[in-house]
Amino acid sequence: MSDMQSLVSQQLEALLENENNTVSNLSNAAALIFQNYENINWAGFYIYNTETQVLDLGPFQGKVACMHIQPGTGVVGAAFAHKKSMMVANVHEFTGHIACDAESNAELVIPIYKNERVYGVIDIDSPELDRFTEIDKNEVEELAQVLAQHI
């Protein structure tokens, strides 16, 4: 990571130092994201299951969520399938949006790469339209890089 690393990314790195339990690390990362970003109502992970070939719900903070998402479906599945970060200002205008929580209006989904493949995604929802910025996207991409070293 560079000297310009975000504060939340530095916090995550310190939190995960010498830790290698994936569930524990993702759980603490979800809590850290949920506590550090304003106007969000869900923060967590979907992990790709190579046996079933679907994204399974991982550790999160917020209301109950969809348990399984097909690659290519919704913002989570699209970010996974296209292997790129997605920032959606209004999820209700996103073709194929999956409404796990009707109160969510904006979404940020960032792939996590492990061994040159997409391991899963970080998913953050907000009740506020157009909530996420390029700065948020860049910070959460940093978090994905930190997490990749601890999963």
Secondary structure, 3 states (H helix, E strand, C coil): CCCCCCHHHHHHHHHHCCCCCHHHHHHHHHHHHHHHCCCCCEEEEEEEECCCCEEEEEEEEECCCCCEECCCCHHHHHHHHHCCCEEECCHHHCCCCCCCCCCCCEEEEEEEEECCEEEEEEEEEECCCCCCCHHHHHHHHHHHHHHHCCC
